[in-house]
Amino acid sequence: MQASDRFNINSQLEHLQAKYVGTGHADLNRFEWAVNIQRDSYASYVGHYPMLAYFAIAENESIGRERYNFMQKMLLPCGLPPEKEED
């Protein structure tokens, strides 16, 4: 691997991290990472009708109610954020 290849890979990674929030970055903590994963999952469930219908049948709820529940869970998917330590 040449130095130019390494630079190219790093610049592509930085571009992806700037463009898409869910790809993370060096300063991302565990809680923020978990929130991104949960929100992406809920958005996928709401966006894919067959998956939404599957969850609705499994929980014996209407599809609209299940969509509403997922949208509400997207607000605080992992609970309140932990308190930040001040140094």
Salt bridges, closest charged atoms under 4 A:
none
